[in-house]
Amino acid sequence: MPVVEAYTLPVDEMAQVAASSGLQWVNSDSGKVQAAQTAVAQEPQAPRVPRERPAVVDVTDEPLVLVETKRDLKDMNLPFDDARS
């Protein structure tokens, strides 16, 4: 990866922009930011758990079978029909 150079934010200019908009510029404490970055860098990396691959599906060349799934419900007695009568 390419090396990234440090960038210093022009805090005075940003504070003026915020003030001209009616806002107040709040800056982070650089010591606390550095301490937090150091603490995060020192944490151990989580182990990489590879995913389990599903078993290979056996594909057959036999013709497909049509299965009728629609039922004619007009003659079927349903539980909520008894409550209405």
C-alpha positions as CSV (number, residue, x, y, z in Angstrom):
1,M,0.0,0.0,0.0
2,P,1.2,3.5,-0.6
3,V,2.5,5.6,2.3
4,V,0.1,8.2,3.3
5,E,1.5,11.5,4.4
6,A,0.3,13.3,7.5
7,Y,-2.1,16.2,6.9
8,T,-2.5,19.1,9.2
9,L,-5.9,20.7,9.3
10,P,-5.9,24.5,9.2
11,V,-7.8,24.8,12.5
12,D,-7.9,28.6,12.5
13,E,-9.5,28.8,9.0
14,M,-12.0,26.1,9.9
15,A,-12.9,27.9,13.1
16,Q,-13.5,31.1,11.1
17,V,-15.7,29.2,8.6
18,A,-17.7,27.7,11.5
19,A,-18.0,31.1,13.3
20,S,-19.2,32.8,10.1
21,S,-22.0,30.1,9.9
22,G,-23.0,30.7,13.6
23,L,-21.3,27.5,14.8
24,Q,-18.5,26.9,17.2
25,W,-15.4,24.8,16.2
26,V,-14.6,22.0,18.6
27,N,-11.3,20.3,18.3
28,S,-10.3,16.9,19.6
29,D,-7.5,16.5,22.2
30,S,-4.7,15.1,20.1
31,G,-3.2,13.2,23.1
32,K,-6.5,11.4,23.7
33,V,-6.8,10.6,20.0
34,Q,-3.3,9.2,19.9
35,A,-3.9,7.1,23.0
36,A,-7.1,5.7,21.5
37,Q,-5.3,4.8,18.2
38,T,-2.5,3.1,20.2
39,A,-5.0,1.1,22.2
40,V,-6.8,0.0,19.1
41,A,-3.6,-1.0,17.4
42,Q,-2.5,-3.1,20.4
43,E,-5.7,-5.2,20.4
44,P,-5.3,-8.7,19.1
45,Q,-6.6,-9.4,15.6
46,A,-9.7,-11.6,15.6
47,P,-9.0,-15.0,14.1
48,R,-10.2,-15.5,10.6
49,V,-12.8,-18.3,10.5
50,P,-13.3,-19.5,7.0
51,R,-16.9,-20.3,6.0
52,E,-18.0,-23.8,5.6
53,R,-18.8,-24.6,2.0
54,P,-22.1,-26.5,1.4
55,A,-21.9,-29.9,0.0
56,V,-22.0,-30.2,-3.8
57,V,-25.5,-30.8,-5.1
58,D,-25.8,-33.8,-7.4
59,V,-27.5,-32.6,-10.7
60,T,-29.5,-35.1,-12.6
61,D,-30.6,-35.1,-16.2
62,E,-34.0,-36.7,-15.7
63,P,-37.1,-34.7,-16.7
64,L,-38.8,-32.5,-14.2
65,V,-42.1,-33.5,-12.6
66,L,-44.9,-31.0,-12.2
67,V,-46.4,-31.0,-8.7
68,E,-49.8,-29.4,-8.3
69,T,-49.8,-27.1,-5.3
70,K,-53.0,-25.2,-5.7
71,R,-55.9,-26.6,-3.7
72,D,-59.6,-25.8,-4.3
73,L,-60.6,-24.3,-0.9
74,K,-64.3,-23.6,-1.7
75,D,-65.5,-26.9,-0.2
76,M,-63.1,-26.9,2.7
77,N,-64.4,-26.1,6.2
78,L,-62.0,-23.7,7.9
79,P,-62.0,-23.0,11.7
80,F,-63.0,-19.3,11.3
81,D,-66.0,-20.2,9.1
82,D,-67.7,-21.8,12.2
83,A,-67.4,-18.6,14.2
84,R,-69.4,-16.6,11.6
85,S,-72.4,-18.9,11.4
